[in-house]
Amino acid sequence: KHGRDVSKFVPDGYAVKGTSTLVDKAGNIAMQWVKTDQDRVRQFEIMQEAIKSLCENIPQLEPVSGPEITVKPLLNLYTISDFHLGMMACAEESGSDFDVKIAEKLFNDWFTYALKHAPD
C-alpha cells in the first residue's frame, strides 16, 4: 500500500528525503527505495550528547589562582608537543621502556618544572 512510514528504516541522525517506488500492474508496491539525507540538527544533538557523556568521568579540578605579581608585557607559553602518550616500547627492542605511566610522569614533571621556573 502507498503511504507506508519508511522512517523506521532510517538511522538516527538521518532524515527521509524521499522515496522511489516501483508499482506493479495491480498497483501494489513491488519495491521501494528510501532516499535519505543528513539531519544536521539531530546529528548536532547526538554529538552534544556524546560530548556530555564523555565528560561525565573527567575529574573536576579546583581552579588555580594566578601569580600575585606579573610583568605585563610577558605571557608564558607552555607548548605541548607530541610526547608519545599511548606509545609502548620495551628496552629489549628500543633501548628503553616507555608506556602511558612514563609519559604521564614526564608530562607532569615537565609542567611542574616549567611552572616553577617561568617568569612572573
Beta strands, then each sheet from edge to edge (+ up, - down):
strand 1: 14-23
strand 2: 29-38
sheet 1: 1+ 2-
end
